[in-house]
Amino acid sequence: MDTSSRFPASVPDTIIALPVRNEAERIEACLRAIDAQEGVRPGSLGLYLFLNNCTDGTDRIVSELAETMSIPVRVRFVTFDGAHAGWARRAAMDAAAEWIGPDGTAGTILSSDADSRVPSDWVARNLAALDAGADAVAGRIQIDEDEWAALPKSLRARGKLEDAYSDLLTEAEARIDPDPHDPWPCHRTTIGATLSVRLSAYRLVGGMPMIALGEDGAFVAALLQHGLRVRHAKDVVVTVSGRLVGRAPGGVADTIRARCEVPDSLCDARLEAVPRALYRYLWRRRLRRLHATGGLATTRVWSRKLSVPAADAERIAKQPLVGLAVAEIERVSPRLVYRPLGPRQLPRHIRIATIVLFVLRSASALRSRLHSAAPASPVLPGTKAMAVDSGSN
């Protein structure tokens, strides 16, 4: 199905790619939100819907809604026994890339989920971050307020603690191992419900990984490992459902249900104890600097301290991309294995992280004051006149 014939002949250069499976209850709200985008250049936006294995009437609803939308829509209906989340998102994004232009690199692909509702400035905020220099933008999610309120109080309390601790660790990471393309304030959420990427970057990393679980995180990791600029924008927020039975194994719904069933289940992997997190961030900074100077190849102190086997160290030292080198070191080093906290440990580590951040912020403020108070370099006699004469030639 293709409604683009109702629109001018120009091809959209910004395409929203949406995998859809059995979303009869939520697809209308999702599509209405997409159709309400503001601040986007007329004629530049399109929507590609990849419906797979729908058995609840979603296909009929989509067909009717597509004819009423103010942007061109392309829809594909597929039945495939081996379907999974990564396969469906990859298919949708590949089709979006093809629509923009099979041989070109200009354009932008955005990804969301069929149970989500994007705000009216979602596309505009993503494009603004990309225009500011990012190759990709990872936004945040919030659960629908009514559905969130219906979840167990203990789960909501845990969620607030995890969010608070994640923000503290993210700021510590940004201060210890800063990324100039992703400065604080930022976040570390990676979810297919709100991703955007330049077409050139999408093609450079080979597209969305076609894996059954965690394709969104693997995609962003690949972008970073290839040296591309990923902005984790805190002002890009999408509302998702708080349901307990989802469409993709391992998704938000499974996470919510698992934590309802096992309240003491471990937190996300990156929510480590403060000492381990700081150890990781300091080593990342050191490894990046060693890579920049060729030190990974000329010294093996780093590999001994991180218990990286000699053969692995030699192989990694030859890696020209720093992101891939650091990621591989973290993968093979037993000292950098993630050991996430349990929810009962969060309050104590929130207190410790708050103290650590106070120290880091104070040190940063002191450096700024010393830098601003440093006397200007003295001007030698005659150099000012020489500079003026030189500028007038």
C-alpha positions, 0 to 999 in steps of 0.5 A: 500500500502506498499513499505517496501518489496523493502528494507532490512528486518530491521524495521525502528525505526524513522517514519514520520507520515503524515495525508493527505487530498486533497493535489494534488497541494502540496503533491509531493513537500512535499514527495520529501522534506521528501525523501531528508533527510540527516544525518540519519542512513541508513535504520532507516527512514520510512514514513507512509501516512494516506490519508483520504477522498481524492477526487482530485487525491492525492491518485493516485499521492501518489501511483506513488511517493511512488514507487520511494522513497528511504525510505520505505513507507506505505499508507492507504486510508480511507473514513470516514464522521466523519474525522477531524484533530485530528482523522487523525493525531492520526491515522497516529501516532498510525500506525507509532507506530505500525510499529516501534513495538506494544510491544516496547517503543524504536523509534521515531515518527515525525509528519508533514503536507501534505502542508509543506516542511521540510528542508533536516536536519529536521529529523537529527535536531529533533533526535539531540535534542532528543538525547540531552535529550528531550522526544519531540521536537516542531519546528517552521514554516515559511510561503512560501516566495512567498505566504507570499509576496502575503498576505496583507501588514498589515497582514505581519506587524502584524505578525512581531509584534506578533513574536517580542512580543512572543520572548520577553515574551518567554525570560522573562518566561525563565528567571523568571520560567526557564525549564532546559530542554528547556532553552532560546533561545526557542519559544512557537510554537506548531504545528503538522507540526513539532513535534517529540516524543519518542515512550515511551513518546507518549504511556505514555500520551495516544497518540495524543488527538483525538479532532477536533481542537488544537490536537497538542497543547493539545498533547504538554500540556499533555507531559509537564503536565506529567513531560516529557521534551519538547524542543522548538527548534528554529533551527527546522523550516518547511515551510508551505503554506500561503493559505487562504482555508485550509483542517482543521478548525482552522488551519493556513489557517483559522487564516490567513483568519480570520486576513485578514477579521478582522484585529483587531482580538485578538492575540494568547492567550499567548500574554497578557499585560506585567503585566499579563504575569509577574504575570503568570510566577511568580505564576508558579514559586512559585507554582512549588516550593510549590509543591516541598516542599509539600506547596500546601497542608500545606498552603492555602495562594496561593489558596486564592490569586488566588481565587481557591475554597477550594475543588479545592485547596484540590484536586489539592494539592494531584496531584503528578505531578507538571505540572498537578497541575499547569495547573489545577490551571491556569484552575480554577483560575479566576486571571489566565484567559488569556486576549490576546492583540489586534494588536494595543496594541502590539507596546506599550507592546513591548516597556514595555517588552524590558525594563523589559528584560533589567532589567532581563538581567542586574540582571542575569549578576550581579548575574553571576559577584558576583558568579564568584567574590566570594572568594573560601572557605578557606582550613583548615590546613591539609584538603588538605593532608587528601583529597589527602590521602583519594583519594589514598585509 
